[in-house]
């Protein structure tokens, strides 16, 4: 058995012809696996001595007739054909057939194969769990990075607000120097609108909420890969909005670092069931 990442569970089975084996095996796999492109292959080999060779009389007569026809045609054309031995004729396609001398108990064979599957599936799931534990450490460290970047963005907001206030005060001072005094109500509305458009507090709050949700999912039993994959879209949306509202070099740099870590985490989450 082997598996690669996938959006849902896709089972690809390569099995011998044993009555009822495939549906039972498929149901068993579906109870233990939730996500991934999984390939399961089973090969059967027979013990030596259980098969015997028999002559297919019809094929033998056809082969002899064919050789006689070829020999006569060659002789008529003045050609000499080398004689063929009995082993040469026996090696012609279809002359010899392999037959099984033992009867196969389909029910017993399927039972034995399903027991073998259980051992294989246990080992397969154990390998996935070991890989999952390693991935949990990686994703946990990436969530910690995101949390640190969100904290850094919160600290950078203070410096950015001071710079924005100074800029707005300079712009207001220039307006007051003009002959036409702007409407005070309209001026207050415009300044409030600018403040709202540049406010990233909600984005940072939502990022913190997403971090908490991701950590909770990481400790949940059962498949969580698709939920984490959806959550990564929300992470990325907030990071993009943060960059578009940044209006400062420091905050933009933090937003770009956030996008990088989020993209790296998204790649890892593709491997989580």
N, C-alpha and C positions, 0 to 999 in steps of 0.2 A: 504494500500500500504506500502511496505517496500523495502529497497534496501541495497545491500552490494556492495563493490567495484568490478570492473571488467574492462578488457581491452577495451571493447566496450559495446554497449547497447544490453542487452539480456532480453527480455520481457517474463515473464512467467505468463500467465493469467489463472485464474480459475473462469469461468463465468457460469451463468445459460443459459439454451437453449432459447435464444431470437434471432429471426431472424435478421441478419445483425449487431448484437451488437459487436462481436469480431473484425471484420476488422475496423469498425469506431473507436472503443476504441484504437486499436493498432496504427492507424494513428494519433490520438490525442496525445498519449503518445510520439510518435516519434518526434512530432513537439516541445515538451517541454523538452525532456530529451535527453542527448547526450552520456551518459556513465553510466555503472553500471549494475548489475544483479538485475532487478526490478521484484517484484512479486506483482500482483494486484489480489485481490480476492473479489468477489461479491456474496452475498447471498440474495435470495428473500424469504420472508415469506408471507403467505396468511392470510387474516383476518379470524377470527373465523366465522363460519356460512356460508362460501362460498362453503364448501364441504359437500357431503352427502354420506351415505353408501348404496350400492346396492348389491343384491345377484346375484352371477354368477351361473345361473341355471345349466350350464354344469358341473361346478366344484362341485356343491352341489350333483348332481346325481352320479358323480364319487365317492364322499366321502361316500355317502350312500351305494353304491354298494360295496365299499371296506370294510366298517364296517360290512355289511351283510356277506361277504365272510369270514372275520376274525371270526365272531361269529359262523358261521356254522362249520368252521374248528375246533374251540375250542370245540364246543359241540360234534363233532365227536370224539375228543380226550378225552372226559370226563372231560373237563374243563369248569368252569363257568366264564363268562365274565360279569363284572359289566356293568349295563346299562349306556348309554351316554345320556346326556341332549341335548336339542336343542342348547344351548349356546356352548357346547363342539364341536358340529359339525360346528357351525358358526365360531369358532376360528381356524378351520383347514385351512391350507394354500390355498388361492385362492377362498374360498367360498364367502367372503365379499370383495367388492372392493370400493375404495374411488373415487368418481367422483366429478369434479368441476362443480358447478351449474351456474357459470358465464362465459361468453365468454371473452377472453383476446384480447384487442386491441394491437397488436404487435407494431405498429408504435408509439402509444402514450406511451407504456411502454418503448420502446427504447429511446424516447425523454426524458422521465423522468430520466432514468438511466444515459444518457449522461450528463444531467444537474447535477446530483449527482456526476458524475465523475469530472466535472469541479471544484466543490467545494473541493472535496477530493484532486485533483491534485494541486490546488492553495495552500492548506495547506501543502501538501507534498513538493512542490518546496520551500515554505517559510521556512520549516524546513531545507532543504538542504542549502539554502542561509545563514541561521544563522550558521549552522555548517561550511560552507565555509568561512564565515567572521572570525570565530575563527581559522580555519586552516591557513588563510592568515596571521594572527598575528604570528602563530607558525613558518610558513615557512619564513616569513620576518625576524624574530629573528635569524633563522638558517642561512639565507643568510648574515646577519650582522656578525655572528660568522665566517663564511667562509672568509668574507672580512677582518676581523681582523687577521685571521691566515695567509692570503696571505700577508698582510702588515708586519706581524712578520717574515715571510719567507724572504721578501725583505730585512729587516734589518739584518737578520742572514747571508745573502749572503756576506756582507762586512767582517765579521769576518772569514767566511769560505775561502774567496779569499785570505786574508792575510795568513792564515794557509797553504793553498795550495801553495802559492808562496814560502813560507819558505821551504816547503817540496821539491818543485822542485829545489830550489837553492841549497839545501843540496845534492840532487841527482846529480845535475850538477857539483858541486864541486868535488864529488867523481869521476865522469867521467873524469874531467880534470886532476886528479891525476894519471890516468892510463897512460901507455906508448903510447897506440894507441889513438890518438885524433879522436873522431867521426867526421863524415862529418857534417859540419855546416848547410848545407841545410836540410839534413835529420833530424838533431837534431831539427831545427826550425819547421819542419813539424810535428814531433812527439809531440812536446810541444803544437802546435796549435791544434792538434787533441785531446789531453787530455783536453784542455780548452773547446773545442766545446762539447765534450761528457759530461762534468760536468756542462755545462751552463744550468740553469733552468729558465732563463729570459722569454723565449717563453712560458713555461708552466704557469708561474705566470701571464703573459699577457693574455693568453687564459682563465685562471680562472677568471680574472677580467671581461673579455668580457662575460663569461657565467653568472656571477652575474648580469651584466646589462641586459642580455637577459631574465633571469628568472624574474627580477623585472618588466620588460616591459610586459611579459606574464601575470604576476599577476594582472596587471591593464587592461588587454584586456577583452572586452566583449565576451561571448561565451565560449564553452568548450576549455580548455587549458591543461587538465590533461595529454593527450598523448604526447603533445609537451614537457611538463615539464619532463615527464618520460624519453623521449629520451635525453633531456638536462642533466639529472642526469647521464646518461652513459658517457657523455663527461666530466662532473665534475670528475667522478671516474677515467677516463682514465688519466687525467692530474695529479690527486693526486698520482696515481700509478707511473707515470713517475717521479714525483718529489721525491718520496721515493727511486726509483731505482738510481737516480742521486745524491742523497743527499750528500754522502761522509762526513757527519758530524752528530754528535749526536743531535745537536740542530735542524737542518733542518729535520732530520728523525723524531724526536718527533713531529714537526709541521705537517709533512706529515701524520703521523698516526692520529693526532687529526683531520686533514682535512677529512680523510677517515671515521672517526667515525661520524662526523657531516653530511657528505654527505649521509651516509647510513641511518641515522636517518631521514634526509629530504626526502630521496627516499621513506621510509615507509609512511610518511605523504602524499606524492604526490599521492600515490595509491588511496587515498580517494577523490581526486579532480577531478571533472567532466571535 
